[in-house]
Amino acid sequence: MVDPKSTAPAPTALEEAPSYVIDVQWYRDRSKSLVHLTERRMCAECRQEHQQGHHSEADETALWQEQLGRLAKCCSTKPGYVTARTPVLEAVLRLLMAHGNQPRTAEQLCDELNQRWAQGESMRDIPLGILQTLLDRHQSSGIVKALEPGEAAPEAAPTSS
Ligand SMILES: [Zn+2]
C-alpha cells in the first residue's frame, strides 16, 4: 500500500527545505537552563549587566526572550560571537539565538555562517549539504527541525535516496 502523502518530498526542493530551531523542551527535559546557556554566550558587558542567579522557572521564558533581544542588538554583532574556531553546531545555536530562535533553514544558516567566517582571517567555509547532514544527525544538540503547525513528528518522513 502506497499512500502518496507518506512518500517523502524531494529534499532538495527549496520550498520543502526544513527550518531549524532551538528545542526549548529538549532543554527543559534535561533541566538545562536556557537562561544560563545564553548568558555564557553574551559579550562581557551584557553578561555583567544581565547576570541571573537564582530565578524561578516561571521567569525563565521572559528572561530568555529578553536575553535573545540583547544578543540580537549587541552581542551577536561583535566580533568573536561566531569565529572560525567556533564548532559548527555551536555556531548554529548562536545564530538561532541571535535571530530570536525564529526558524531558519539550513540554507539561511549556511549563508550566514559562511558570511561570518569570510569576515575573519580564515578561509573556513561549510557546504550546505554538510551542514544539513550535521543538523539532521545531531539532534542531541537541542537543535531540531521546526514543525509546521499540525505537522507530525519529523521522523515520519523517511529519507529515500
Ligand atoms: Zn552584548
Residues whose N, C-alpha, C, O or C-beta is under 5 A from the ligand:
A	BS01	ZN	C43 C46 R70 C74 C75
